[in-house]
Amino acid sequence: MKVNLMKNQWQLAVALSMIFGVIAAQAEEYMAIQQADIKQPPTCPMAKAQDHRQQPIELKQIMFDDSTQDLAVIAVDERQAKTTKRITYHQHKQAGCHFSAVAIARGGDWGWFLVWAEAEKAYFTRLDGEALVFVPPKKLSISHVTEIEFLANSAQPTMRVQTQQGATQLFISEDEGRNWQLLPEQ
């Protein structure tokens, strides 16, 4: 009887250690998921398009290795590897979406038009399609932007911009996106 009692206690101890081991492993996995969720920025505005090879290209806020959040272009190169090109260098450390609107559109054979808004300002630049090199961003003459979209059926590059106040403005470029002028209201 004493042997059976010791055997039962031993089996109980083994069972409890297995249970606690599983619980500890699950807790560790849960903590890893929670920490990964903290590192990822929330679902923020992003823009997608396809390059001349029908490969995806995205403009979105991402977290870099130094824990800063900025805008980046993510493209697929000829070897089918993802390439990331940082577009802004604001070094945002706090969590949250730092860009209220983003847009990307094909700019002929040379590359891309990029536009984004943050806080009270909106910016634009051109991005070379192969080397992913961009010129320094310029400021658009509009503020408090909530939406940006490029219009595909226009003879010249045109974008529609909406503000927090509900106003919709059209911008047009006569020099392939080097400069954008506000179209007068009609």
Buried (B, 14 or more C-beta within 10 A) or exposed (E): EEEEEEEEEEEEEEEEEEEEEEEEEEEEEEEEEEEEEEEEBEEBBBBEBEBEEEEEBBBBBBBEEEEBBBBBBBBBEEEEEEEEBBBBEEEBEEEEBBBBBBBBBBBEEEBBBBBBBBEEBBBBBBBBBEEBEBEEBEEBEBBBBBBBBBBEEEEEBBBBBBBEEEEEBBBBBEEBBEEBEEEEEE
